[in-house]
Amino acid sequence: MWLSIRPVRPCTVTSTSHVPFPYCTNTTQPAKLNNKRLTMETTKAPSNWERLLLDSIAGIPSPFTPPTPDRLSKRWKEYQGMKNWAGLLDPLDDTLRGEIIRYGHFVEAAYRSFDFDPSSPSYATCRYPKSSLFDRSGFPVTGYRLTKNLRATSGIHLPRWIEKAPGWVGTQSSWIGYVAVCHDKDEIARLGRRDAVVAYRGTATCLEWLENLRATLTQLPANGGTEMGQDGSGPMVESGFLSLYTSGTAACPSLQDLVREEISTLLQLYGGDEVPLSLTITGHSLGAALATLTAYDIKKTFKRAPLVTVISFGGPRVGNRSFRRHLEKQGTKILRIVNSDDLITKVPGFVIDDMGNKNNPESDVHMTNINLTGWIQKRVEDTQWVYADVGCELRLSSKDSPYLAGVGVATCHELKTSNISLYGIVRIGHDLDFLNPMT
C-alpha cells in the first residue's frame, strides 16, 4: 500500500499545423451580486490573448470538419479509447486533438443554451428548442440532431424559511444538457460510425453548488444490493453527484431515468444497424462528474451497450478505487482533460495509490512513497474521503502559455482555457512551446 503523488507529464502536439476549429468562448456566466441587485455578466470584449487567437483562426472551416477523415473512420475505436489512447496522447495526435475540441463544443453549446438569468421566468431552463439549439448556440454544422433534453434534480431537502428567499435560490430541478445523435451521412462516413452524444454543462444553480459540497463518499447501490469488491468495499461515489444523478420529483424524472429511457430508444433504433453505434458522454466540471456516472450506469444497465467513451473537461474526482475497478471491468473508456493549475481537478478528498508503483518501473513518482500498514489504511478509508482518479489523463498547463499569462485560478477551470491550450501547444525537441498566432 503506497501513498504517493504522481504528476502526469503534459501531453503536447507534434505538428504546428492549425486544427480547423474556430475558437469558442463561454460567454454566459452565473449571476453575481452587485450593488444589492442581481445582474448578469454579458458578453465582454475579448482580452488581448483572446483577440490574438481569434484573429489567427478567422476564416477557418467549420469546427465539425477535422482533418484526415480516412484516418478517423478507419481507426475510430482507437480514437474512442479502445486501446486506452496508447500512442495518441504523448505526443498528442492531431486527429485526437480535433475530436477533443469538437466534443468540447457540444459542452459549450449546453452552456450557451442555458438561461443563467435568475430574474427570467425561464431561469434554469434551455433557451432554445431542440430543432434549433445547435444553430442558435453557434454550432450550425454538427451533423447531429438533438433528440432529448436532460434535467438534473437536487435531492437536498430545503428548510421552510427558503420560501421567503428569491425563487431562484430554491430551484430544485434545472436543464443540465441533452442527447444528440449523428444523422448526417457524410459525418457518419467521416466518423466511421453513428455517434450519440450526451453533453452536460457545469454547475449553475444554488442547489447544484450545495450538492458539490456534499463531498463524502456514499455507497453505490447495484441491482437491489451492494456489490462488494475484493477488499470488502463496494463502489462509492461523491454524495452530491449521485444525488443530482438519481434524484427526481413527481413532476420531473431523475436524470438517471431520462438517460436510461433515451439510451434504450437509441439502442432499439440503431443497435442492429450495419453502421456501428458509439456513445460519447462529455461534460465540464460538474458535467464531467455526471458524465462519468452516466457512463457507469449505461454499462451497468444495458448489457449489450456499444463502446462507451467519456471525454471530460476539468472534472473533479468522482469515486473510490472500487468504483474505478468497476469502470475498468465494464470496459468504459474515460479521457480526462485537466489543467495542471486547476484546483477543481484535485478535489474532493485525497488519493491513496495502491496500483503498485513497485511493479511499474515506468511510473513517475515525485514524492517518497510511504508504506502504510493495513490498520492505518482501513482507518483512512473509513473517513469516506479516499478517492481514486479514473481513466486516462491528458494534462495541460495554462501557465506556460504566453496568451494565458496572468489568468486567475477561476480562469484555469474554464472550458475556453482548455480549448486555447489544446489549440496552441506544440513540442519542440524536449521543450514545450506554443504556437504564435501572429505567424
GUDO-651645 format. One record per residue (C-alpha): residue number from 0; residue in three letters; x, y negated, z. Coordinates in steps of 0.1 Angstrom, whole numbers, m for minus. Each point is the difference from the previous one (the first is absolute). Layout:
GUDO-651645
<site NUM,ALA,<X,Y,Z>>
...
***
This chain:
GUDO-651645
<site 0,MET,<0,0,0>>
<site 1,TRP,<16,m33,m11>>
<site 2,LEU,<m9,m36,5>>
<site 3,SER,<14,m20,m29>>
<site 4,ILE,<m6,m29,m23>>
<site 5,ARG,<6,7,m36>>
<site 6,PRO,<m1,m30,m23>>
<site 7,VAL,<m7,8,m36>>
<site 8,ARG,<23,m14,m26>>
<site 9,PRO,<m17,m26,m22>>
<site 10,CYS,<m10,14,m33>>
<site 11,THR,<8,m22,m30>>
<site 12,VAL,<m5,m2,m38>>
<site 13,THR,<27,10,m25>>
<site 14,SER,<m12,m21,m29>>
<site 15,THR,<m4,m37,m4>>
<site 16,SER,<m28,4,m24>>
<site 17,HIS,<m31,m18,11>>
<site 18,VAL,<m30,20,10>>
<site 19,PRO,<m30,m12,m20>>
<site 20,PHE,<m21,m9,31>>
<site 21,PRO,<m11,m36,6>>
<site 22,TYR,<5,m11,35>>
<site 23,CYS,<m31,m1,22>>
<site 24,THR,<m5,m17,33>>
<site 25,ASN,<m24,5,29>>
<site 26,THR,<m17,m34,1>>
<site 27,THR,<m27,9,24>>
<site 28,GLN,<8,m3,37>>
<site 29,PRO,<m18,7,33>>
<site 30,ALA,<m16,m30,16>>
<site 31,LYS,<21,m22,23>>
<site 32,LEU,<m12,m23,28>>
<site 33,ASN,<7,m36,m9>>
<site 34,ASN,<m13,m30,19>>
<site 35,LYS,<m25,21,17>>
<site 36,ARG,<m16,10,m33>>
<site 37,LEU,<5,32,m20>>
<site 38,THR,<14,m8,m34>>
<site 39,MET,<13,22,m28>>
<site 40,GLU,<34,m2,m16>>
<site 41,THR,<m4,m6,m37>>
<site 42,THR,<24,8,m28>>
<site 43,LYS,<32,m19,6>>
<site 44,ALA,<25,m12,m26>>
<site 45,PRO,<28,26,m3>>
<site 46,SER,<32,m7,18>>
<site 47,ASN,<33,m3,m18>>
<site 48,TRP,<8,37,m1>>
<site 49,GLU,<m35,9,m10>>
<site 50,ARG,<1,m26,m28>>
<site 51,LEU,<33,14,m13>>
<site 52,LEU,<m14,35,m2>>
<site 53,LEU,<m33,m11,m15>>
<site 54,ASP,<19,m20,m27>>
<site 55,SER,<23,29,m7>>
<site 56,ILE,<m28,24,m8>>
<site 57,ALA,<m24,m23,m18>>
<site 58,GLY,<m14,17,m31>>
<site 59,ILE,<8,35,10>>
<site 60,PRO,<m25,26,m10>>
<site 61,SER,<m28,14,21>>
<site 62,PRO,<10,14,34>>
<site 63,PHE,<m16,33,m9>>
<site 64,THR,<23,7,m30>>
<site 65,PRO,<33,13,14>>
<site 66,PRO,<29,11,m22>>
<site 67,THR,<8,34,m13>>
<site 68,PRO,<m35,15,m1>>
<site 69,ASP,<13,34,m13>>
<site 70,ARG,<23,3,30>>
<site 71,LEU,<m29,m5,24>>
<site 72,SER,<m25,22,m17>>
<site 73,LYS,<24,30,m2>>
<site 74,ARG,<13,m4,35>>
<site 75,TRP,<m30,m14,18>>
<site 76,LYS,<1,26,28>>
<site 77,GLU,<35,m10,9>>
<site 78,TYR,<m10,m37,1>>
<site 79,GLN,<m30,10,22>>
<site 80,GLY,<25,16,24>>
<site 81,MET,<m3,37,m8>>
<site 82,LYS,<38,3,6>>
<site 83,ASN,<0,m26,27>>
<site 84,TRP,<13,m26,m24>>
<site 85,ALA,<34,18,m1>>
<site 86,GLY,<24,m20,m22>>
<site 87,LEU,<m25,m29,m5>>
<site 88,LEU,<6,m21,31>>
<site 89,ASP,<37,m7,2>>
<site 90,PRO,<5,m16,m25>>
<site 91,LEU,<m36,m9,m5>>
<site 92,ASP,<m14,13,m33>>
<site 93,ASP,<m14,m28,m22>>
<site 94,THR,<m32,20,m8>>
<site 95,LEU,<m6,7,36>>
<site 96,ARG,<6,m36,9>>
<site 97,GLY,<m26,m10,m26>>
<site 98,GLU,<m25,25,14>>
<site 99,ILE,<5,m12,36>>
<site 100,ILE,<m7,m36,m10>>
<site 101,ARG,<m30,11,m20>>
<site 102,TYR,<m15,17,30>>
<site 103,GLY,<9,m31,21>>
<site 104,HIS,<m23,m20,m24>>
<site 105,PHE,<m29,22,9>>
<site 106,VAL,<5,m10,36>>
<site 107,GLU,<4,m36,m10>>
<site 108,ALA,<m34,3,m18>>
<site 109,ALA,<m15,11,33>>
<site 110,TYR,<14,m30,19>>
<site 111,ARG,<m12,m24,m27>>
<site 112,SER,<m35,15,0>>
<site 113,PHE,<m5,m3,38>>
<site 114,ASP,<m19,m29,14>>
<site 115,PHE,<22,m14,28>>
<site 116,ASP,<m21,m31,7>>
<site 117,PRO,<m17,5,34>>
<site 118,SER,<m25,m28,m8>>
<site 119,SER,<m12,18,m31>>
<site 120,PRO,<m32,20,1>>
<site 121,SER,<19,28,m18>>
<site 122,TYR,<29,0,24>>
<site 123,ALA,<18,34,1>>
<site 124,THR,<m16,13,m32>>
<site 125,CYS,<12,3,m35>>
<site 126,ARG,<m4,m32,m20>>
<site 127,TYR,<m3,17,m34>>
<site 128,PRO,<m23,27,m15>>
<site 129,LYS,<16,34,m9>>
<site 130,SER,<m3,m7,m37>>
<site 131,SER,<22,m31,0>>
<site 132,LEU,<22,3,31>>
<site 133,PHE,<32,6,m19>>
<site 134,ASP,<m7,m28,m25>>
<site 135,ARG,<m9,m25,27>>
<site 136,SER,<29,9,22>>
<site 137,GLY,<25,m6,m27>>
<site 138,PHE,<6,35,m14>>
<site 139,PRO,<m21,4,m31>>
<site 140,VAL,<19,27,m18>>
<site 141,THR,<3,29,25>>
<site 142,GLY,<m16,28,m20>>
<site 143,TYR,<m19,9,32>>
<site 144,ARG,<m37,m3,9>>
<site 145,LEU,<m10,m7,36>>
<site 146,THR,<m24,28,12>>
<site 147,LYS,<m5,m7,37>>
<site 148,ASN,<4,m27,26>>
<site 149,LEU,<13,10,33>>
<site 150,ARG,<m7,m14,35>>
<site 151,ALA,<17,6,33>>
<site 152,THR,<m17,m2,34>>
<site 153,SER,<15,m7,34>>
<site 154,GLY,<m9,23,28>>
<site 155,ILE,<7,m26,27>>
<site 156,HIS,<m30,m6,23>>
<site 157,LEU,<m5,m37,3>>
<site 158,PRO,<m10,m17,33>>
<site 159,ARG,<m33,m18,3>>
<site 160,TRP,<17,m34,1>>
<site 161,ILE,<11,4,m36>>
<site 162,GLU,<m35,m9,m10>>
<site 163,LYS,<8,m36,9>>
<site 164,ALA,<31,m1,m21>>
<site 165,PRO,<0,m9,m37>>
<site 166,GLY,<m14,28,m22>>
<site 167,TRP,<34,8,m17>>
<site 168,VAL,<16,9,33>>
<site 169,GLY,<m22,31,4>>
<site 170,THR,<0,11,m37>>
<site 171,GLN,<0,38,5>>
<site 172,SER,<0,12,m36>>
<site 173,SER,<18,m15,m29>>
<site 174,TRP,<10,7,m36>>
<site 175,ILE,<34,16,0>>
<site 176,GLY,<6,11,m36>>
<site 177,TYR,<m12,21,m28>>
<site 178,VAL,<3,31,m22>>
<site 179,ALA,<9,m3,m37>>
<site 180,VAL,<4,26,m27>>
<site 181,CYS,<21,m3,m32>>
<site 182,HIS,<m24,2,m29>>
<site 183,ASP,<20,m16,m29>>
<site 184,LYS,<12,27,m24>>
<site 185,ASP,<33,m19,m7>>
<site 186,GLU,<7,m4,36>>
<site 187,ILE,<m7,37,7>>
<site 188,ALA,<24,9,m28>>
<site 189,ARG,<26,m23,15>>
<site 190,LEU,<m4,13,35>>
<site 191,GLY,<m2,37,m12>>
<site 192,ARG,<m30,5,22>>
<site 193,ARG,<m33,m15,12>>
<site 194,ASP,<9,m20,31>>
<site 195,ALA,<m24,m9,28>>
<site 196,VAL,<11,m28,24>>
<site 197,VAL,<m11,m8,35>>
<site 198,ALA,<12,m35,9>>
<site 199,TYR,<m2,m16,35>>
<site 200,ARG,<7,m36,11>>
<site 201,GLY,<17,m8,33>>
<site 202,THR,<m14,m14,33>>
<site 203,ALA,<m25,m28,m3>>
<site 204,THR,<m27,0,27>>
<site 205,CYS,<3,m5,37>>
<site 206,LEU,<m11,35,8>>
<site 207,GLU,<25,14,m24>>
<site 208,TRP,<27,m19,18>>
<site 209,LEU,<m12,15,33>>
<site 210,GLU,<0,35,m15>>
<site 211,ASN,<37,m6,m10>>
<site 212,LEU,<8,m6,37>>
<site 213,ARG,<m14,34,10>>
<site 214,ALA,<34,15,m6>>
<site 215,THR,<0,32,21>>
<site 216,LEU,<m3,33,m17>>
<site 217,THR,<m32,20,0>>
<site 218,GLN,<m7,36,m10>>
<site 219,LEU,<m11,5,m35>>
<site 220,PRO,<m30,25,m1>>
<site 221,ALA,<1,27,m26>>
<site 222,ASN,<m31,19,m11>>
<site 223,GLY,<m18,2,34>>
<site 224,GLY,<32,4,20>>
<site 225,THR,<36,m12,5>>
<site 226,GLU,<27,16,m21>>
<site 227,MET,<31,6,21>>
<site 228,GLY,<35,m1,m13>>
<site 229,GLN,<29,24,9>>
<site 230,ASP,<10,m23,29>>
<site 231,GLY,<m35,1,15>>
<site 232,SER,<m10,m34,m12>>
<site 233,GLY,<m25,m8,m28>>
<site 234,PRO,<1,m27,m26>>
<site 235,MET,<m5,m34,17>>
<site 236,VAL,<m5,m34,m16>>
<site 237,GLU,<m3,m36,11>>
<site 238,SER,<m34,m5,18>>
<site 239,GLY,<m10,m32,m17>>
<site 240,PHE,<8,13,m35>>
<site 241,LEU,<m21,31,6>>
<site 242,SER,<m28,m21,14>>
<site 243,LEU,<m2,m21,m32>>
<site 244,TYR,<1,31,m22>>
<site 245,THR,<m26,21,19>>
<site 246,SER,<m24,m25,16>>
<site 247,GLY,<m34,m8,m15>>
<site 248,THR,<m34,m14,8>>
<site 249,ALA,<m35,8,m10>>
<site 250,ALA,<2,m27,m27>>
<site 251,CYS,<35,7,m12>>
<site 252,PRO,<16,35,m4>>
<site 253,SER,<36,4,11>>
<site 254,LEU,<29,m6,m23>>
<site 255,GLN,<7,37,2>>
<site 256,ASP,<m35,9,m12>>
<site 257,LEU,<1,m25,m28>>
<site 258,VAL,<34,14,m12>>
<site 259,ARG,<m11,36,2>>
<site 260,GLU,<m32,m7,m19>>
<site 261,GLU,<19,m17,m29>>
<site 262,ILE,<28,25,m2>>
<site 263,SER,<m25,28,m1>>
<site 264,THR,<m17,m17,m29>>
<site 265,LEU,<33,m6,m18>>
<site 266,LEU,<10,37,4>>
<site 267,GLN,<m33,11,m14>>
<site 268,LEU,<2,m24,m30>>
<site 269,TYR,<37,5,m9>>
<site 270,GLY,<13,29,20>>
<site 271,GLY,<m5,25,m29>>
<site 272,ASP,<12,m22,m28>>
<site 273,GLU,<29,9,m22>>
<site 274,VAL,<15,m34,9>>
<site 275,PRO,<17,3,35>>
<site 276,LEU,<m14,m20,28>>
<site 277,SER,<21,m18,26>>
<site 278,LEU,<m10,m19,31>>
<site 279,THR,<21,m30,10>>
<site 280,ILE,<m7,m18,32>>
<site 281,THR,<16,m34,6>>
<site 282,GLY,<m2,m27,26>>
<site 283,HIS,<18,m28,19>>
<site 284,SER,<5,m2,37>>
<site 285,LEU,<m32,13,17>>
<site 286,GLY,<m9,12,m35>>
<site 287,ALA,<32,20,m2>>
<site 288,ALA,<m9,18,33>>
<site 289,LEU,<m35,7,m13>>
<site 290,ALA,<14,13,m33>>
<site 291,THR,<21,26,20>>
<site 292,LEU,<m31,11,20>>
<site 293,THR,<m20,2,m32>>
<site 294,ALA,<25,22,m17>>
<site 295,TYR,<1,23,30>>
<site 296,ASP,<m37,2,1>>
<site 297,ILE,<m4,7,m37>>
<site 298,LYS,<24,29,0>>
<site 299,LYS,<m16,13,32>>
<site 300,THR,<m35,m2,m14>>
<site 301,PHE,<4,10,m36>>
<site 302,LYS,<19,33,m4>>
<site 303,ARG,<4,m4,m37>>
<site 304,ALA,<10,m37,1>>
<site 305,PRO,<24,m10,m27>>
<site 306,LEU,<34,m17,7>>
<site 307,VAL,<m6,m27,26>>
<site 308,THR,<26,m28,2>>
<site 309,VAL,<2,m29,23>>
<site 310,ILE,<18,m32,m11>>
<site 311,SER,<0,m22,31>>
<site 312,PHE,<13,m35,6>>
<site 313,GLY,<11,m14,33>>
<site 314,GLY,<m18,27,20>>
<site 315,PRO,<4,7,37>>
<site 316,ARG,<5,34,15>>
<site 317,VAL,<m31,22,0>>
<site 318,GLY,<5,32,19>>
<site 319,ASN,<23,25,19>>
<site 320,ARG,<23,27,m13>>
<site 321,SER,<m28,25,m1>>
<site 322,PHE,<m19,m23,m23>>
<site 323,ARG,<30,m3,m22>>
<site 324,ARG,<4,38,m2>>
<site 325,HIS,<m36,4,m10>>
<site 326,LEU,<4,m26,m28>>
<site 327,GLU,<31,19,m12>>
<site 328,LYS,<m18,33,1>>
<site 329,GLN,<m29,m14,m19>>
<site 330,GLY,<23,m12,m28>>
<site 331,THR,<m11,m36,5>>
<site 332,LYS,<26,m23,m16>>
<site 333,ILE,<7,m33,16>>
<site 334,LEU,<23,m28,m11>>
<site 335,ARG,<3,m29,25>>
<site 336,ILE,<12,m33,m14>>
<site 337,VAL,<14,m19,30>>
<site 338,ASN,<19,m32,6>>
<site 339,SER,<30,5,23>>
<site 340,ASP,<m9,m34,17>>
<site 341,ASP,<m37,9,5>>
<site 342,LEU,<m8,7,36>>
<site 343,ILE,<m34,16,m8>>
<site 344,THR,<17,30,m16>>
<site 345,LYS,<19,6,33>>
<site 346,VAL,<m31,3,22>>
<site 347,PRO,<m20,14,18>>
<site 348,GLY,<19,21,25>>
<site 349,PHE,<35,14,m6>>
<site 350,VAL,<14,30,m18>>
<site 351,ILE,<18,30,14>>
<site 352,ASP,<18,18,m28>>
<site 353,ASP,<2,37,3>>
<site 354,MET,<4,7,m37>>
<site 355,GLY,<35,14,7>>
<site 356,ASN,<27,m24,m9>>
<site 357,LYS,<24,26,12>>
<site 358,ASN,<m11,22,m30>>
<site 359,ASN,<m2,m29,m24>>
<site 360,PRO,<35,m13,m7>>
<site 361,GLU,<m13,m26,m25>>
<site 362,SER,<m21,m18,26>>
<site 363,ASP,<10,m36,6>>
<site 364,VAL,<2,m4,38>>
<site 365,HIS,<8,m34,13>>
<site 366,MET,<m4,7,37>>
<site 367,THR,<15,26,22>>
<site 368,ASN,<m24,29,2>>
<site 369,ILE,<m13,6,35>>
<site 370,ASN,<m9,35,9>>
<site 371,LEU,<m32,0,20>>
<site 372,THR,<m8,29,23>>
<site 373,GLY,<m33,17,m5>>
<site 374,TRP,<m17,m14,31>>
<site 375,ILE,<9,m36,m10>>
<site 376,GLN,<m13,6,m34>>
<site 377,LYS,<m33,13,14>>
<site 378,ARG,<m4,m30,22>>
<site 379,VAL,<8,m24,m28>>
<site 380,GLU,<m26,16,m23>>
<site 381,ASP,<m26,0,27>>
<site 382,THR,<1,m38,m1>>
<site 383,GLN,<m18,2,m34>>
<site 384,TRP,<24,m25,m15>>
<site 385,VAL,<23,24,m19>>
<site 386,TYR,<m7,m5,m38>>
<site 387,ALA,<17,14,m31>>
<site 388,ASP,<6,m16,m33>>
<site 389,VAL,<m15,19,m29>>
<site 390,GLY,<9,6,m37>>
<site 391,CYS,<27,m17,m19>>
<site 392,GLU,<12,m35,5>>
<site 393,LEU,<10,m27,m24>>
<site 394,ARG,<16,m27,20>>
<site 395,LEU,<4,m35,m13>>
<site 396,SER,<17,m30,16>>
<site 397,SER,<m14,m35,m6>>
<site 398,LYS,<27,m17,20>>
<site 399,ASP,<25,9,m28>>
<site 400,SER,<m20,m18,m26>>
<site 401,PRO,<10,m37,m8>>
<site 402,TYR,<m37,m6,m10>>
<site 403,LEU,<m13,13,34>>
<site 404,ALA,<26,m18,21>>
<site 405,GLY,<m15,m15,32>>
<site 406,VAL,<m32,18,m1>>
<site 407,GLY,<m16,8,34>>
<site 408,VAL,<m9,32,17>>
<site 409,ALA,<m36,m2,m12>>
<site 410,THR,<11,m6,m36>>
<site 411,CYS,<22,32,1>>
<site 412,HIS,<m33,19,5>>
<site 413,GLU,<m18,m15,m29>>
<site 414,LEU,<m8,21,m31>>
<site 415,LYS,<15,m26,m23>>
<site 416,THR,<34,2,17>>
<site 417,SER,<2,37,m10>>
<site 418,ASN,<m10,m9,m35>>
<site 419,ILE,<28,m25,m3>>
<site 420,SER,<25,24,16>>
<site 421,LEU,<m10,28,m24>>
<site 422,TYR,<2,m23,m29>>
<site 423,GLY,<34,m15,6>>
<site 424,ILE,<24,25,16>>
<site 425,VAL,<27,14,m21>>
<site 426,ARG,<31,20,8>>
<site 427,ILE,<35,m12,m11>>
<site 428,GLY,<25,26,9>>
<site 429,HIS,<m4,7,37>>
<site 430,ASP,<m12,m35,8>>
<site 431,LEU,<m36,m13,1>>
<site 432,ASP,<m9,m30,m21>>
<site 433,PHE,<m31,m16,m14>>
<site 434,LEU,<m12,m9,m35>>
<site 435,ASN,<4,m36,m7>>
<site 436,PRO,<m35,m11,m14>>
<site 437,MET,<16,m29,m18>>
<site 438,THR,<23,21,m22>>
***
